[in-house]
Amino acid sequence: MTTKEKFTISGDKLVEKVKQLIREGNIRRVRIIHKEKTVFEIPLTVGAPATVAVILVAPVLAALGAFAALVTECTIEVEKIEKP
């Protein structure tokens, strides 16, 4: 079963929050939404170790950092896998 959570955060906290969510390990997908439009979508492999996941999405995180510098506020939508 999957669940979705949304967080509204300031642009300067965006990259750190995404890294934190990836480290949790039960994340399937992360979407960055700005002004009701999806700007970034990061699919993650379920069950991948957190350090491997962060390394694999490092280029995306760099682009995300550049985007975060331009916005004041955005929404992170997280799709999580809930174990039965």
N, C-alpha and C positions, 0 to 999 in steps of 0.2 A: 504494500500500500504506500502511496506517496502523499505527502502533505506539502502545502506551500505556505511560506512565511514571507512577509514583506517588512522591510526596514527602510525608513527614510532617514538619510544621513547627509551631512555636509560633504562637499567635494573633497576636502582635505583629509577626511577619515575613510574615504572610499577604498583605497587599496588595502589598508590595514584590515578593514572589516572583511573584505573578500578573502584575504589570506587566512584570517581567523576561521571563517566559515569552511574553507577548504580543509584546514587542519582537523575539523570535527570528524571528517571521514565518511559521514553518511549522506553526503550531498550528491545529488544526481545532476543538477543543472543550476547555474547562477545566471540571472538576467539583470542587466543594469538598465533601468528605465529613466528617461529624462523627458519631461513634458509629455507624458503618456505614450512615448515611443520607445521601443527596445533599441538601445544603442549598442550593447554588447550582449552576447549570449555565450556562456562558457559551459560546454558539456563536460562532465567529469565521469570517469570510469568508477562504477560502484565497487567499493572494496579495495581500490588502489591505496597503497600507503600514502599518508598525507605528504611526506617529503617528496615522493615521486610526483604526486599531483602538482605540488607547487613548482617543481622544476619544469614539468611539462607545460605549464601555463605561464611560465616566466615571461615570454614575449608578449602574451596577452596582458599580463599585469603591467608591463612597461607602457603599452598603449593605453591601458586604463589609467595609469598615472598621468599621462599627458591630457587625457580627457578630463580627469578630476580637477586639474588645474584650471580648466575653463568653466566649470559649473560651480554654482554655490550650493545646490541641493539636488539629490537624485534619490531614486528608490532602488533597493536591491530586492529582487524576488528570488527566493531560494526554494528549490524543489528537493525535498528530503525523502529518503527511503526509511519507512518505519518498519522495523522487524516485528513480525507477529508474535 
